[in-house]
Structure formats: C-alpha cells, structure tokens
Amino acid sequence: MNTPHVVVVMGVAGTGKTTIGPLLAARLGVPYAEGDDFHPPANIAKMSAGTPLTDEDRWPWLDAIGDWADGRAGLGGVVSCSALKRSYRDRLRAAAPGLVFVHLAGDRALIEDRMSHRQGHFMPTALLDSQFSTLQPLQGDEAGVVVEVTGSPEEITGRAAQALTELP
C-alpha cells in the first residue's frame, strides 16, 4: 500500500479485531478506532442480553464508522468492525469509498475457545453461531485480504501487513 488507506479489520466476534486492529495501526503508523465504541447504548444492551442486532440496529453504527473512515481519507487509519455482510461493507464504502478490508478468519472451535476466555466483553459466545451464519466473506470485487487467526497476535499482524502491501 503506497498511499495511506483506511483499513477495516473485520470478522466474527472473537477473531481478534480489538487486538489486531491497534497492532496493525501501530505498524502502519496510523490512528486506530475501536468499532465497538461507535455502538449506541441500545445496541450494547441488546448484545449483552444475547439478542442479535437487526440491520436497522446496525445502520447508525455503520454510518458512524463510515463517517470516521471518511474523515481519515488520504490520512490513513484502522478501525475494527465486524462488517459481516456485503451490504454492511457497501454501506461503509458508500461513506468512505477507498476502504480496504482485512478479514480475520478462523476455525469456529478456535474462535469459541478464545471467546470463552475473554473477560469483560459484552458479546457472549451464544451469539457466535449467529455471527457465522450472517458472515458473507469478501468477494472478488472488494478491496481486501483474508488473514487466518492462527498464531500470536504479532504473527497475525505481520501476515495482515504483508498481505496489504500485495494489494493492487
């Protein structure tokens, strides 16, 4: 990547978006924004209660992330956001057309194990099936890369940074 892009670190809950996002931002020398911070309180309450969000719940959240990303256009940045559906990524790109996605992907058993050891996060493992059933992987016409979440956070970040340099 020769120009400072805004990168969305995406994937189902438990793939490490909140861990890899800041590491990737530091490696790229750009600011990081935690996607969960853009959720309105009503969304967090629903997820904490084990209730999946509807698309209507997500639109204001995605718009807020898109606004942040648009404000970083030409400057670069990294933001975490599950961005599970193509329509969600399309909405983000509508606000910030130059977005690039890093899809953190992994085996369901590994992700569930990681989630079961997290402390103080509002997303219960019970919603993991919902996340996987909603996930629509990046398509060929979407700017982005898929990075496996095996190994240490530093190894995953290194693979993501390398993959980003290989994008056209």
C-alpha positions in Angstrom: 0.0 0.0 0.0 1.7 3.1 -1.2 -1.0 5.6 -0.1 -2.5 5.8 3.4 -5.7 3.8 3.2 -8.3 3.4 5.9 -8.3 -0.3 6.8 -11.4 -2.0 8.3 -10.4 -5.1 10.4 -13.4 -7.3 10.1 -14.6 -10.8 11.1 -16.9 -12.6 13.5 -16.7 -11.9 17.3 -13.6 -13.5 18.9 -11.3 -13.3 15.8 -9.1 -10.6 17.5 -10.3 -7.4 15.8 -9.7 -5.4 19.0 -6.2 -7.0 19.4 -5.0 -6.9 15.8 -6.5 -3.5 15.0 -4.3 -1.5 17.3 -1.2 -3.6 16.4 -1.8 -3.1 12.7 -2.4 0.6 13.1 0.9 0.9 15.0 2.7 -1.0 12.3 1.2 1.2 9.6 1.8 4.4 11.7 -1.9 5.5 11.6 -4.6 6.0 14.3 -6.8 3.2 15.5 -10.6 3.4 16.3 -12.4 0.7 18.2 -15.6 -0.1 16.3 -17.5 -1.1 19.4 -17.1 2.5 20.6 -19.4 3.6 17.8 -22.3 1.4 19.0 -25.2 3.3 20.7 -26.0 2.1 24.2 -29.2 0.3 23.0 -27.1 -1.9 20.7 -24.7 -2.9 23.6 -27.7 -3.6 25.8 -29.2 -6.0 23.2 -25.9 -7.8 22.6 -25.2 -8.1 26.3 -28.6 -9.7 26.7 -27.7 -12.2 24.0 -30.0 -10.7 21.4 -28.5 -10.4 17.9 -28.7 -6.9 16.3 -31.0 -6.3 13.4 -29.9 -4.5 10.3 -31.9 -1.5 11.5 -29.9 -1.5 14.7 -26.6 -1.6 12.7 -27.2 1.2 10.2 -26.4 4.1 12.6 -23.4 2.2 13.9 -22.1 1.6 10.4 -22.8 5.2 9.4 -20.7 6.5 12.4 -17.8 4.2 11.4 -18.1 5.3 7.8 -18.0 9.0 8.9 -14.9 8.3 10.9 -13.3 6.5 8.0 -14.2 9.3 5.5 -12.6 11.8 7.9 -9.4 9.8 7.7 -9.4 9.5 3.8 -5.9 10.3 2.5 -4.5 10.2 6.0 -4.9 6.5 6.8 -6.4 4.7 9.8 -7.5 1.4 11.1 -10.9 0.7 12.5 -12.4 -2.6 13.8 -15.9 -3.5 12.6 -17.4 -6.9 12.2 -18.7 -5.9 8.7 -20.2 -9.4 8.3 -22.5 -8.8 5.4 -21.7 -7.4 1.9 -24.4 -4.8 2.4 -22.6 -3.6 5.6 -19.4 -3.2 3.7 -21.2 -1.5 0.8 -22.6 1.0 3.3 -19.2 1.7 4.8 -17.7 2.1 1.3 -20.6 4.5 0.4 -19.3 6.8 3.1 -15.6 6.1 2.6 -15.0 4.8 -0.9 -11.3 3.9 -0.5 -11.8 1.4 2.3 -9.7 -1.7 2.4 -10.8 -4.7 4.5 -8.7 -7.2 6.5 -10.9 -10.2 7.1 -9.7 -12.1 10.2 -10.9 -15.6 9.6 -10.5 -18.9 11.6 -11.9 -22.2 12.7 -15.1 -21.9 14.8 -13.7 -24.1 17.6 -10.6 -21.8 18.0 -12.7 -18.7 18.0 -15.2 -20.1 20.5 -12.3 -21.1 22.8 -10.8 -17.6 22.6 -14.2 -16.0 23.3 -14.7 -18.3 26.4 -11.5 -16.9 27.9 -12.3 -13.2 27.4 -13.0 -11.0 30.4 -15.5 -8.1 30.4 -16.7 -8.2 26.8 -20.4 -7.8 26.1 -20.6 -10.4 23.3 -21.5 -13.8 24.7 -20.3 -17.0 22.9 -24.0 -17.8 22.4 -24.1 -15.3 19.6 -21.2 -17.0 17.7 -23.5 -19.2 15.6 -25.5 -16.1 14.6 -22.2 -14.4 13.6 -21.1 -17.3 11.4 -24.5 -17.7 9.8 -24.5 -14.0 8.9 -20.9 -13.8 7.6 -20.6 -13.2 3.9 -16.9 -13.4 3.0 -15.2 -10.8 1.0 -16.0 -11.1 -2.7 -13.6 -10.7 -5.6 -14.6 -7.1 -6.4 -14.0 -6.0 -2.8 -10.6 -4.5 -1.9 -9.3 -6.6 0.9 -7.4 -9.6 2.2 -8.2 -12.7 4.3 -5.9 -13.4 7.2 -6.0 -16.6 9.3 -6.1 -16.0 13.0 -3.7 -18.8 14.0 -0.6 -17.9 15.8 0.3 -15.0 18.0 -1.1 -11.5 17.6 2.2 -10.3 16.3 2.3 -13.1 13.7 -1.3 -12.4 12.6 -0.5 -8.6 12.4 2.6 -9.4 10.3 0.6 -11.5 7.9 -2.0 -8.8 7.6 0.5 -6.0 7.0 2.3 -8.2 4.3 -1.0 -9.0 2.6 -1.9 -5.3 2.5 1.3 -4.5 0.7 0.4 -7.0 -2.0 -2.9 -5.3 -2.8 -3.0 -3.5 -6.2 
